Amino acid sequence: MTAVTTQSASLTPDRLVYDLKIASEADISPNGQRVVYVVSEMSRETGKPISQVWISDIDGGNQRQLTRHPSPHSSPKWSPDGEAIAYVANRVEGDGSGIFVLPLEGGEAREITAHVGGPSQLTWSPNGDTLAYILTVDPDNPDETKRPDDQPAPVRVVKRPDYKQDGRGLVNDVRQQLFVVDVETGTRRQLTSAANDHTGPDWNPDGTTVGVQRSTFHGLYHQLVLIDLATGAETVIGENLHTIRDWHWTQDGASLLLIEAPHYAIGAALVLRDIATGTERTIASDFDWSPFSILGWKSGTEALLEGLQAGRGGLWTINTGDATVKQVASHPASGAAFVENHPAVVLNWNGSNRAGELAVCNLDTGETTFITHLNDAFFTETPSATIERRQVENEGFAIEYWLTTPVAFDPQKRYPIILDIHGGPHGAHGDGVNRVAELLAARGYIVVSPNPRGSGSYGDTFTEAVIGDWAGGDWRDLLAALDDALTLPYADSGRTGVYGYSYGGYMSAWAIGQTSRFKAAVIGAPITDLIANYGTADIGHHGGEFQWGGPVRERWEHLQERSPITYAHKATTPGLLLHPEEDQRCPISGSEQLFISLLHAGVETELVRYPGQSHGMLRSGPASYRVDFYERLLGWFDRFLATGSPSPEA
């Protein structure tokens, strides 16, 4: 078993939200020598994020800030000649965002075009005269005319099942579309109009074609659309109810390398497709890791991919000639940037004792060096807890879990223990920062964070095992991990709690109806009624039927059996419900139902509602709400598990 250290004792929700800076959105210059990136932090004065564009050498030298306007900045991209940077900024007159181009040898940034909404995903054409980008478009308001404040909202008529989306609300046919804009003149045109979201634009090597992913069912499935720039003609690749997770042009532009899968969670295969003939050849499949991104070509036939294995990020090369697969790096990182024919890969580092930084992995030497040091002082000042990776066998599966122990840990004492359940169900705990676990460890708790069957990054057999069996084998795996941890002499079985968010909220709600062993529960954004979720969640009508093993009418009794609300009347565990009010993924009705049921059962409970917030509130919601969420979570466990001083060894 391996152990790593992370911060703990002086960590508080306030510090976690306000004091950590994040470097992201890195892009490497065409010659591989420099990096542009965004540095974001949360303003204590306004409670809003501040983000600016920075530049440095590939080794981290000569760092300097490129933008200083107080508006948010994003999506920096090098021009093909390496002489300019394009980026998006909310600095246009009135409301809206613009695309700007900044010459690096001197001169002011020049606005190329502007929109009321925010452009994103900028991509330069190979000759540098055009930028492709993504913009959300309302087909009923293509001119982006602002509705007068004194007029009521328009009547909404729904005709499609995917009419709403978490984080965006009711969208109907309002979708992300592909645009191109002339860098010199600012002339722009919309290339797509299908009522689907379009993402990830990229140009073929000669600049005549732009490729873009077209999603259905809010990203559960993706097709690839190739658009001829001169004629606007579209070539659609991929079946309607399958997904192309990612794709990349070959260096000669004659073929496409695709990560294809029958669904977002399972069955990935790496496929080479000839564009002219449409013929496809499978290079590799049946991975024991989860490939999700093609970064480019390390050499002529050797592709560089990013993925996850056992909860840990990594880089792999795959030779399209002989199908050789090699792992070249393993790290607590993601979001890589890469320039073909250069050895450097820039990573968003998310290690438990060094988060929010950019690191460079050298593919030739295998060495990793940090090019930012935004949070060195933060982690130096904060005492450390210990994270241990452990494993338990259960019903033929090897179940990994992470054990986080408090700062100033004394193995001669006994500590309360929290079962920490991830979301998904195909999420996974790993070596990266687990904010809740670290806050709990800082408060004096042991935290058990398992990856039960269904967790991603362990291969398809493991991932598929939860489909059609929510709260079945996965529930038994969670208990097996917890029971294994409770064999440790310093774990207090009389003071156990459970926490989860999203699918973890579902499992936490399930837990309190199945057993009285937990003395406190914090239940975040749960699904509590699977049948209700089918019609109320943004992806329940389709993703639910996949996850639950078939059409709802055919699985009605099973879904009632596996719904936490069915057993809420049996609960005795005090439960704190925390839920964003505008959650479309796991609608707040789930918490409302559970809250009333627990009250009627005589269980001590509270429902905390966060106005205007989506399911992703803990990533992108207001700073004050995130601090409140973490403080209430800690306070609830403190109230019922009394961590003031660990009990002596029995």
C-alpha positions as CSV (number, residue, x, y, z in Angstrom):
1,M,0.0,0.0,0.0
2,T,1.3,3.5,-0.9
3,A,0.8,6.6,1.2
4,V,1.0,10.2,0.2
5,T,0.6,13.3,2.3
6,T,-1.8,16.2,2.0
7,Q,-2.9,19.3,4.0
8,S,-5.3,19.2,6.9
9,A,-5.5,20.9,10.2
10,S,-5.8,24.6,9.4
11,L,-7.9,23.9,6.3
12,T,-11.3,25.6,6.5
13,P,-14.1,26.0,4.0
14,D,-13.3,29.7,3.7
15,R,-9.6,29.0,2.9
16,L,-10.5,26.3,0.5
17,V,-12.8,28.4,-1.5
18,Y,-11.1,31.8,-1.4
19,D,-7.3,31.1,-1.0
20,L,-6.6,28.5,-3.6
21,K,-5.7,29.8,-7.1
22,I,-6.1,27.7,-10.2
23,A,-4.0,27.7,-13.4
24,S,-5.9,26.2,-16.4
25,E,-6.7,26.4,-20.1
26,A,-3.0,26.0,-21.1
27,D,-2.0,26.3,-24.7
28,I,1.6,25.6,-26.0
29,S,3.1,27.8,-28.7
30,P,3.6,26.3,-32.2
31,N,7.4,26.0,-31.6
32,G,6.9,24.3,-28.2
33,Q,8.8,26.9,-26.3
34,R,6.1,29.0,-24.5
35,V,2.8,28.5,-22.7
36,V,-0.2,30.7,-22.3
37,Y,-2.7,29.9,-19.6
38,V,-5.4,31.4,-17.3
39,V,-5.0,32.1,-13.6
40,S,-8.3,32.2,-11.6
41,E,-9.0,33.2,-8.1
42,M,-12.0,34.1,-6.0
43,S,-12.4,37.7,-4.9
44,R,-13.2,38.2,-1.3
45,E,-14.6,41.6,-2.0
46,T,-17.1,40.6,-4.7
47,G,-17.4,36.9,-4.2
48,K,-16.8,36.5,-7.9
49,P,-14.0,34.9,-9.9
50,I,-11.1,36.9,-11.3
51,S,-9.3,35.3,-14.3
52,Q,-6.4,36.7,-16.3
53,V,-4.2,35.4,-19.1
54,W,-0.5,34.7,-18.3
55,I,2.5,33.6,-20.4
56,S,5.7,31.8,-19.5
57,D,8.5,29.7,-21.1
58,I,7.9,26.0,-21.3
59,D,10.1,25.5,-18.2
60,G,8.2,28.2,-16.2
61,G,10.7,31.0,-16.7
62,N,9.9,34.6,-17.7
63,Q,6.4,34.5,-16.3
64,R,4.3,37.6,-16.9
65,Q,0.6,38.6,-16.9
66,L,-0.7,39.5,-20.3
67,T,-4.2,40.9,-19.4
68,R,-5.2,43.2,-16.6
69,H,-8.7,44.3,-17.2
70,P,-10.9,43.3,-14.3
71,S,-13.3,41.3,-16.5
72,P,-13.0,37.5,-16.8
73,H,-10.7,36.2,-19.5
74,S,-10.7,32.7,-21.0
75,S,-9.8,30.4,-23.9
76,P,-6.3,31.8,-24.8
77,K,-5.0,30.3,-28.1
78,W,-1.7,30.8,-30.0
79,S,-1.9,32.0,-33.6
80,P,-0.2,29.5,-36.0
81,D,2.8,31.8,-36.5
82,G,3.3,32.2,-32.7
83,E,3.1,36.0,-32.9
84,A,-0.3,36.6,-31.3
85,I,-2.8,35.3,-28.8
86,A,-6.6,35.1,-29.2
87,Y,-8.8,35.1,-26.1
88,V,-12.3,35.8,-24.9
89,A,-13.0,38.7,-22.4
90,N,-16.1,40.2,-20.9
91,R,-14.8,43.7,-21.7
92,V,-17.1,44.9,-24.5
93,E,-19.3,48.0,-24.0
94,G,-22.6,47.0,-22.3
95,D,-23.3,43.4,-21.7
96,G,-21.5,40.7,-23.5
97,S,-18.1,39.2,-24.4
98,G,-15.7,39.7,-27.2
99,I,-12.9,37.8,-29.0
100,F,-9.7,39.7,-28.9
101,V,-6.3,39.2,-30.6
102,L,-3.2,40.5,-28.7
103,P,0.1,40.9,-30.7
104,L,3.0,39.6,-28.4
105,E,5.6,42.0,-29.8
106,G,3.7,45.1,-28.6
107,G,0.4,46.8,-29.2
108,E,-3.1,46.8,-27.8
109,A,-5.5,43.9,-27.9
110,R,-7.9,44.3,-30.8
111,E,-11.6,43.2,-30.6
112,I,-12.4,40.9,-33.5
113,T,-16.1,40.4,-32.8
114,A,-18.5,40.5,-29.9
115,H,-21.7,38.8,-28.7
116,V,-24.2,39.2,-25.9
117,G,-23.4,35.6,-24.9
118,G,-19.9,34.3,-24.4
119,P,-17.9,32.8,-27.2
120,S,-15.8,29.8,-26.3
121,Q,-13.5,27.1,-27.6
122,L,-11.4,29.3,-30.0
123,T,-9.5,27.5,-32.7
124,W,-7.3,29.1,-35.3
125,S,-7.3,28.1,-39.0
126,P,-3.9,26.7,-40.2
127,N,-3.1,29.9,-42.1
128,G,-4.1,32.1,-39.2
129,D,-6.7,34.2,-41.1
130,T,-9.8,32.7,-39.4
131,L,-11.0,31.7,-35.9
132,A,-13.6,29.1,-35.3
133,Y,-15.6,29.3,-32.1
134,I,-18.7,28.1,-30.3
135,L,-21.6,30.3,-29.3
136,T,-25.0,29.6,-27.7
137,V,-27.7,30.6,-30.2
138,D,-31.5,31.1,-29.7
139,P,-33.1,30.5,-33.1
140,D,-36.0,32.7,-32.1
141,N,-33.6,35.5,-31.4
142,P,-30.6,35.2,-33.7
143,D,-29.8,38.9,-33.4
144,E,-29.3,38.5,-29.6
145,T,-31.8,41.3,-28.9
146,K,-32.2,41.8,-25.2
147,R,-35.7,41.5,-23.9
148,P,-37.0,44.7,-22.1
149,D,-37.0,44.3,-18.4
150,D,-40.6,45.3,-18.0
151,Q,-41.9,42.5,-20.3
152,P,-42.8,39.1,-18.8
153,A,-40.9,36.1,-20.0
154,P,-42.2,34.5,-23.2
155,V,-44.5,31.5,-23.0
156,R,-42.5,28.3,-23.3
157,V,-43.8,25.5,-25.5
158,V,-41.9,22.2,-25.2
159,K,-41.8,19.6,-28.0
160,R,-38.6,17.6,-27.4
161,P,-37.5,15.4,-24.5
162,D,-34.2,17.1,-23.9
163,Y,-35.8,20.5,-23.4
164,K,-33.9,21.4,-20.3
165,Q,-30.3,21.0,-19.1
166,D,-28.5,21.4,-15.8
167,G,-26.6,24.6,-15.6
168,R,-28.6,26.2,-18.4
169,G,-32.2,25.7,-17.4
170,L,-35.0,25.4,-20.0
171,V,-33.2,25.4,-23.4
172,N,-35.6,23.9,-26.0
173,D,-33.8,24.7,-29.3
174,V,-31.3,27.1,-27.8
175,R,-28.1,25.3,-28.6
176,Q,-24.3,25.8,-29.0
177,Q,-23.5,26.5,-32.6
178,L,-20.2,26.7,-34.7
179,F,-19.1,30.1,-36.0
180,V,-16.1,31.3,-38.0
181,V,-14.8,34.9,-38.0
182,D,-12.3,36.6,-40.3
183,V,-9.5,37.9,-38.1
184,E,-8.7,40.9,-40.2
185,T,-12.2,42.2,-41.1
186,G,-14.4,40.7,-38.2
187,T,-16.8,39.3,-40.7
188,R,-18.4,36.2,-39.2
189,R,-20.9,33.5,-40.2
190,Q,-22.7,30.7,-38.5
191,L,-21.8,27.2,-39.9
192,T,-24.2,25.0,-38.0
193,S,-27.9,25.3,-37.2
194,A,-29.1,21.9,-36.2
195,A,-30.9,22.0,-32.8
196,N,-28.1,20.2,-31.1
197,D,-25.1,21.4,-29.1
198,H,-21.8,21.6,-31.1
199,T,-18.4,21.4,-29.3
200,G,-14.7,21.0,-29.9
201,P,-14.1,22.6,-33.3
202,D,-10.9,21.7,-35.1
203,W,-9.5,22.4,-38.6
204,N,-8.1,19.8,-41.1
205,P,-4.5,20.4,-42.0
206,D,-5.2,22.4,-45.2
207,G,-7.8,24.6,-43.6
208,T,-10.7,23.6,-45.9
209,T,-12.8,21.7,-43.4
210,V,-13.8,22.3,-39.8
211,G,-14.9,19.3,-37.7
212,V,-17.1,19.6,-34.7
213,Q,-18.9,17.2,-32.3
214,R,-22.7,17.2,-32.4
215,S,-24.3,15.9,-29.2
216,T,-27.7,14.5,-28.4
217,F,-29.4,13.9,-25.1
218,H,-27.2,16.5,-23.4
219,G,-23.9,14.9,-24.3
220,L,-24.8,11.2,-23.7
221,Y,-24.1,10.7,-27.4
222,H,-21.9,12.5,-29.9
223,Q,-21.6,12.4,-33.7
224,L,-18.8,14.0,-35.6
225,V,-19.7,16.6,-38.3
226,L,-17.2,17.7,-41.0
227,I,-18.1,21.0,-42.6
228,D,-16.7,22.1,-45.9
229,L,-15.8,25.8,-45.4
230,A,-16.5,26.8,-49.0
231,T,-19.8,25.1,-49.5
232,G,-21.1,24.5,-46.0
233,A,-21.8,20.9,-46.9
234,E,-21.8,18.5,-43.9
235,T,-20.5,15.0,-43.6
236,V,-21.9,13.2,-40.5
237,I,-19.9,10.4,-38.9
238,G,-21.2,8.1,-36.3
239,E,-24.5,6.4,-35.5
240,N,-27.2,8.4,-33.8
241,L,-27.2,6.6,-30.5
242,H,-23.5,5.9,-30.2
243,T,-20.9,8.3,-29.2
244,I,-17.6,9.6,-30.5
245,R,-15.8,10.6,-27.3
246,D,-13.0,12.4,-29.1
247,W,-11.3,12.6,-32.4
248,H,-8.2,13.9,-34.2
249,W,-7.0,14.4,-37.8
250,T,-4.1,12.4,-39.0
251,Q,-1.2,14.6,-40.0
252,D,-1.9,14.2,-43.7
253,G,-5.6,15.0,-43.2
254,A,-6.7,11.8,-45.0
255,S,-8.0,10.0,-42.0
256,L,-9.5,10.5,-38.6
257,L,-8.5,8.8,-35.3
258,L,-11.7,8.3,-33.2
259,I,-12.5,7.1,-29.7
260,E,-15.9,5.4,-30.4
261,A,-18.2,3.9,-27.8
262,P,-21.8,2.7,-27.7
263,H,-22.4,4.9,-24.7
264,Y,-20.7,7.6,-22.6
265,A,-19.6,5.1,-19.9
266,I,-18.6,1.8,-21.6
267,G,-17.2,0.1,-24.7
268,A,-14.5,2.5,-25.9
269,A,-12.5,1.5,-29.0
270,L,-9.8,3.4,-30.9
271,V,-10.7,3.5,-34.6
272,L,-8.9,4.8,-37.7
273,R,-11.4,6.0,-40.3
274,D,-10.5,6.8,-44.0
275,I,-12.3,10.0,-44.9
276,A,-12.6,9.4,-48.6
277,T,-14.0,5.8,-48.4
278,G,-15.6,5.8,-44.9
279,T,-13.9,2.5,-44.1
280,E,-12.9,2.0,-40.4
281,R,-10.3,-0.1,-38.8
282,T,-10.3,-0.8,-35.0
283,I,-6.8,-0.3,-33.5
284,A,-7.5,-1.2,-29.9
285,S,-10.4,-1.9,-27.6
286,D,-11.2,-3.7,-24.3
287,F,-9.1,-1.3,-22.3
288,D,-8.4,-1.7,-18.6
289,W,-8.3,2.1,-18.4
290,S,-10.6,4.8,-19.7
291,P,-9.4,6.7,-22.7
292,F,-11.1,10.1,-23.1
293,S,-8.9,12.4,-25.1
294,I,-6.6,12.2,-28.2
295,L,-3.9,14.8,-27.7
296,G,-2.2,14.4,-31.1
297,W,0.6,12.6,-32.8
298,K,3.8,11.9,-30.9
299,S,5.3,10.5,-34.2
300,G,4.0,9.6,-37.6
301,T,1.8,6.6,-36.5
302,E,2.0,7.0,-32.7
303,A,-0.9,8.8,-31.1
304,L,-0.8,10.3,-27.6
305,L,-3.9,9.8,-25.5
306,E,-5.1,10.9,-22.1
307,G,-7.1,8.7,-19.8
308,L,-7.8,7.4,-16.3
309,Q,-6.8,4.2,-14.7
310,A,-7.9,3.2,-11.2
311,G,-8.8,6.8,-10.4
312,R,-5.5,8.2,-11.6
313,G,-4.8,10.2,-14.7
314,G,-2.2,9.2,-17.2
315,L,-0.8,9.4,-20.8
316,W,-0.7,6.5,-23.2
317,T,0.8,6.1,-26.7
318,I,-1.0,3.8,-29.3
319,N,0.7,2.9,-32.5
320,T,-1.9,2.8,-35.3
321,G,0.3,0.5,-37.3
322,D,1.0,-2.5,-35.0
323,A,-1.6,-1.5,-32.2
324,T,1.1,-1.3,-29.5
325,V,-0.3,0.4,-26.4
326,K,2.2,1.9,-23.9
327,Q,1.6,3.9,-20.7
328,V,4.1,6.8,-20.6
329,A,3.0,8.7,-17.5
330,S,0.8,8.3,-14.4
331,H,-0.2,11.3,-12.4
332,P,-3.0,13.1,-10.4
333,A,-3.6,15.5,-13.4
334,S,-5.8,16.1,-16.3
335,G,-6.6,18.6,-19.1
336,A,-3.4,18.2,-21.1
337,A,-2.0,20.5,-23.7
338,F,0.3,19.2,-26.4
339,V,2.0,20.3,-29.7
340,E,2.8,17.6,-32.1
341,N,6.4,16.7,-32.7
342,H,7.5,18.3,-29.4
343,P,8.1,16.3,-26.2
344,A,6.3,18.6,-23.6
345,V,2.8,17.9,-22.3
346,V,1.3,20.6,-20.0
347,L,-0.9,19.1,-17.3
348,N,-3.5,20.6,-14.9
349,W,-2.1,19.2,-11.6
350,N,-4.6,18.2,-9.0
351,G,-2.4,16.4,-6.4
352,S,-3.7,16.2,-2.9
353,N,-0.7,18.3,-1.6
354,R,-0.2,20.4,-4.7
355,A,-3.4,21.4,-6.5
356,G,-4.2,24.1,-9.0
357,E,-0.8,24.2,-10.7
358,L,0.5,23.5,-14.2
359,A,3.2,20.9,-14.7
360,V,5.1,19.8,-17.7
361,C,5.7,16.1,-18.5
362,N,8.6,15.5,-20.8
363,L,7.7,12.5,-23.0
364,D,11.3,11.8,-23.8
365,T,12.7,11.7,-20.3
366,G,9.6,11.0,-18.3
367,E,10.4,13.9,-15.9
368,T,7.7,16.2,-14.6
369,T,8.4,19.7,-13.5
370,F,6.1,22.5,-12.2
371,I,5.9,25.7,-14.2
372,T,3.5,27.5,-11.8
373,H,3.8,27.9,-8.0
374,L,0.5,29.6,-7.2
375,N,-0.3,27.7,-4.1
376,D,3.1,26.8,-2.6
377,A,2.5,29.1,0.4
378,F,-1.0,27.6,0.9
379,F,0.3,24.1,1.2
380,T,3.4,25.0,3.1
381,E,1.3,26.7,5.8
382,T,-1.2,23.9,6.1
383,P,-0.3,20.8,8.2
384,S,-0.7,17.4,6.6
385,A,-3.0,14.5,6.9
386,T,-2.2,11.1,5.4
387,I,-4.0,9.4,2.5
388,E,-3.5,5.6,2.2
389,R,-4.7,3.6,-0.8
390,R,-6.2,0.3,0.4
391,Q,-8.0,-2.7,-1.2
392,V,-10.6,-5.2,-0.1
393,E,-12.0,-8.2,-2.0
394,N,-15.8,-8.5,-2.3
395,E,-17.9,-10.9,-4.3
396,G,-15.1,-11.4,-6.8
397,F,-14.2,-7.7,-7.2
398,A,-11.2,-5.9,-6.0
399,I,-12.5,-2.7,-4.3
400,E,-10.1,0.1,-3.8
401,Y,-10.6,2.8,-1.3
402,W,-8.7,5.8,0.0
403,L,-8.3,6.2,3.8
404,T,-7.7,9.8,4.9
405,T,-6.5,10.2,8.5
406,P,-6.4,13.5,10.5
407,V,-3.5,15.8,11.2
408,A,-1.5,15.0,14.3
409,F,-2.9,11.4,14.0
410,D,-2.4,9.3,17.0
411,P,-2.9,5.5,16.3
412,Q,-3.4,4.9,20.0
413,K,-6.7,6.9,19.9
414,R,-10.0,6.2,18.2
415,Y,-11.5,8.5,15.7
416,P,-15.0,8.9,14.1
417,I,-15.2,7.7,10.6
418,I,-17.1,9.0,7.5
419,L,-18.0,6.9,4.5
420,D,-17.6,9.3,1.5
421,I,-19.5,8.1,-1.7
422,H,-18.6,9.5,-5.1
423,G,-21.0,10.6,-7.8
424,G,-21.7,9.2,-11.3
425,P,-22.3,6.3,-10.7
426,H,-19.2,6.1,-13.0
427,G,-17.1,8.6,-11.1
428,A,-14.1,7.5,-9.2
429,H,-12.0,8.6,-6.2
430,G,-8.3,8.9,-6.8
431,D,-5.1,10.7,-5.9
432,G,-6.4,14.1,-6.7
433,V,-7.8,16.7,-4.3
434,N,-10.9,15.4,-2.5
435,R,-12.2,18.6,-0.9
436,V,-14.7,17.1,1.4
437,A,-12.3,14.4,2.6
438,E,-9.6,16.9,3.4
439,L,-12.0,19.2,5.2
440,L,-13.3,16.3,7.3
441,A,-9.7,15.1,8.1
442,A,-8.8,18.6,9.1
443,R,-11.7,18.5,11.6
444,G,-10.5,15.2,13.1
445,Y,-12.3,12.5,11.1
446,I,-11.1,9.4,9.3
447,V,-12.6,9.3,5.8
448,V,-13.2,6.2,3.7
449,S,-13.6,7.0,0.0
450,P,-14.3,3.8,-1.9
451,N,-14.6,3.0,-5.6
452,P,-17.4,0.4,-5.7
453,R,-18.3,-1.6,-8.8
454,G,-19.6,0.8,-11.4
455,S,-16.7,3.3,-10.8
456,G,-15.0,4.4,-13.9
457,S,-11.3,3.8,-14.9
458,Y,-11.2,0.0,-14.0
459,G,-12.3,-1.4,-17.4
460,D,-15.7,-2.1,-18.8
461,T,-16.6,-5.3,-16.8
462,F,-16.2,-3.4,-13.5
463,T,-18.0,-0.2,-14.8
464,E,-20.9,-2.2,-16.3
465,A,-21.5,-4.1,-13.1
466,V,-23.7,-1.3,-11.6
467,I,-26.0,-1.0,-14.7
468,G,-29.4,-2.3,-13.8
469,D,-28.3,-2.9,-10.2
470,W,-28.1,0.5,-8.4
471,A,-28.0,0.0,-4.7
472,G,-27.2,-3.6,-5.1
473,G,-23.6,-4.8,-5.5
474,D,-22.3,-1.3,-5.2
475,W,-23.9,-0.9,-1.8
476,R,-22.3,-4.1,-0.6
477,D,-19.0,-2.9,-1.9
478,L,-19.3,0.3,0.0
479,L,-20.0,-1.6,3.2
480,A,-17.1,-4.0,2.6
481,A,-14.7,-1.0,2.3
482,L,-16.1,0.6,5.4
483,D,-16.0,-2.7,7.4
484,D,-12.4,-3.2,6.3
485,A,-11.5,0.2,7.6
486,L,-13.3,-0.4,10.8
487,T,-11.0,-3.3,11.5
488,L,-8.2,-0.7,12.1
489,P,-7.7,-0.2,15.9
490,Y,-8.1,3.6,15.6
491,A,-11.5,3.6,13.8
492,D,-14.5,4.1,16.1
493,S,-17.4,1.9,14.8
494,G,-19.7,3.6,17.3
495,R,-19.2,7.0,15.6
496,T,-19.8,6.6,11.9
497,G,-21.3,8.9,9.3
498,V,-22.1,8.9,5.6
499,Y,-21.8,11.6,3.0
500,G,-22.4,11.7,-0.8
501,Y,-23.4,14.1,-3.6
502,S,-25.5,13.3,-6.7
503,Y,-25.2,9.5,-7.1
504,G,-23.4,9.6,-3.8
505,G,-26.5,11.5,-2.4
506,Y,-28.7,8.7,-3.8
507,M,-26.5,6.1,-2.0
508,S,-26.4,8.1,1.2
509,A,-30.2,8.4,1.2
510,W,-30.4,4.7,0.5
511,A,-28.0,4.0,3.4
512,I,-30.2,5.6,6.1
513,G,-33.2,3.5,5.0
514,Q,-31.2,0.2,5.1
515,T,-29.3,0.4,8.4
516,S,-29.1,2.3,11.7
517,R,-25.3,1.9,11.9
518,F,-24.7,5.6,10.7
519,K,-25.1,8.2,13.5
520,A,-25.3,11.1,11.0
521,A,-25.8,11.6,7.3
522,V,-25.2,14.5,5.0
523,I,-27.0,14.0,1.7
524,G,-26.1,16.2,-1.2
525,A,-28.4,16.6,-4.3
526,P,-29.8,13.1,-4.1
527,I,-32.1,11.1,-6.4
528,T,-34.6,9.6,-4.0
529,D,-37.4,8.4,-6.4
530,L,-36.1,6.7,-9.6
531,I,-39.5,6.7,-11.3
532,A,-40.0,10.4,-10.6
533,N,-36.4,11.1,-11.8
534,Y,-37.2,9.6,-15.1
535,G,-39.6,12.4,-16.0
536,T,-38.1,15.3,-14.0
537,A,-34.3,15.1,-14.6
538,D,-32.7,16.5,-17.8
539,I,-31.2,13.1,-18.8
540,G,-33.5,10.8,-16.8
541,H,-35.7,10.0,-19.7
542,H,-32.8,8.4,-21.6
543,G,-29.8,8.0,-19.4
544,G,-32.0,6.6,-16.6
545,E,-33.3,3.8,-18.8
546,F,-29.8,2.9,-19.7
547,Q,-28.6,3.0,-16.1
548,W,-31.6,1.2,-14.6
549,G,-31.6,-1.7,-17.1
550,G,-34.5,-1.0,-19.4
551,P,-37.7,1.0,-20.0
552,V,-39.3,2.3,-16.8
553,R,-42.6,0.5,-17.3
554,E,-40.8,-2.8,-17.6
555,R,-38.7,-2.1,-14.5
556,W,-41.4,-0.4,-12.4
557,E,-41.3,-2.7,-9.4
558,H,-37.5,-2.9,-9.5
559,L,-37.2,0.9,-9.5
560,Q,-39.6,1.2,-6.5
561,E,-37.5,-1.4,-4.7
562,R,-34.3,0.5,-5.4
563,S,-35.6,4.0,-4.6
564,P,-34.5,5.4,-1.2
565,I,-37.9,7.0,-0.7
566,T,-39.4,3.6,-0.4
567,Y,-37.5,3.0,2.9
568,A,-37.3,6.5,4.3
569,H,-40.0,5.6,6.9
570,K,-37.5,3.2,8.4
571,A,-34.7,5.7,8.9
572,T,-33.4,6.7,12.3
573,T,-30.2,8.5,11.2
574,P,-30.2,12.4,11.5
575,G,-30.0,13.6,8.0
576,L,-28.9,17.0,6.6
577,L,-30.1,17.6,3.0
578,L,-28.2,20.1,0.9
579,H,-29.6,20.8,-2.6
580,P,-29.3,23.5,-5.3
581,E,-32.8,24.8,-6.2
582,E,-32.2,24.8,-10.0
583,D,-30.7,21.4,-10.2
584,Q,-31.9,19.7,-13.4
585,R,-29.8,16.6,-13.1
586,C,-31.1,15.5,-9.7
587,P,-34.1,17.9,-9.2
588,I,-34.7,19.2,-5.7
589,S,-38.0,17.4,-5.6
590,G,-35.9,14.3,-4.5
591,S,-34.8,16.1,-1.4
592,E,-38.2,17.6,-0.8
593,Q,-39.8,14.1,-0.8
594,L,-37.1,12.7,1.5
595,F,-37.3,15.7,3.9
596,I,-41.0,15.3,4.5
597,S,-40.7,11.5,4.8
598,L,-38.0,11.9,7.5
599,L,-39.9,14.5,9.4
600,H,-43.0,12.2,9.5
601,A,-40.7,9.3,10.6
602,G,-39.6,11.4,13.6
603,V,-36.0,11.7,12.3
604,E,-34.1,14.9,13.0
605,T,-33.6,16.6,9.6
606,E,-33.0,19.9,7.8
607,L,-33.3,20.8,4.2
608,V,-30.9,23.6,2.9
609,R,-31.8,25.1,-0.4
610,Y,-29.4,27.1,-2.6
611,P,-31.4,29.6,-4.8
612,G,-30.6,29.8,-8.5
613,Q,-27.9,27.1,-8.4
614,S,-27.4,24.1,-10.7
615,H,-26.1,20.6,-9.9
616,G,-22.6,21.9,-10.4
617,M,-22.7,24.4,-7.7
618,L,-19.7,23.1,-5.8
619,R,-17.6,23.7,-8.9
620,S,-19.0,27.0,-10.2
621,G,-21.5,28.4,-7.8
622,P,-21.1,31.5,-5.7
623,A,-18.3,31.4,-3.2
624,S,-20.5,32.2,-0.3
625,Y,-22.8,29.2,-1.1
626,R,-19.9,26.8,-1.4
627,V,-18.5,27.9,1.9
628,D,-21.9,27.5,3.5
629,F,-22.3,24.0,2.1
630,Y,-18.9,22.9,3.5
631,E,-19.5,24.6,6.9
632,R,-23.0,23.0,7.3
633,L,-21.6,19.6,6.3
634,L,-18.8,19.8,9.0
635,G,-21.2,21.2,11.6
636,W,-23.7,18.4,11.2
637,F,-21.1,15.7,11.7
638,D,-19.6,17.6,14.6
639,R,-23.0,17.8,16.2
640,F,-23.7,14.1,16.1
641,L,-20.3,12.5,16.1
642,A,-18.5,14.9,18.6
643,T,-15.0,15.0,17.3
644,G,-13.8,17.4,20.0
645,S,-11.3,14.9,21.2
646,P,-10.7,11.4,19.9
647,S,-11.7,8.7,22.4
648,P,-9.0,6.6,24.0
649,E,-8.2,3.2,22.6
650,A,-10.9,0.7,24.0
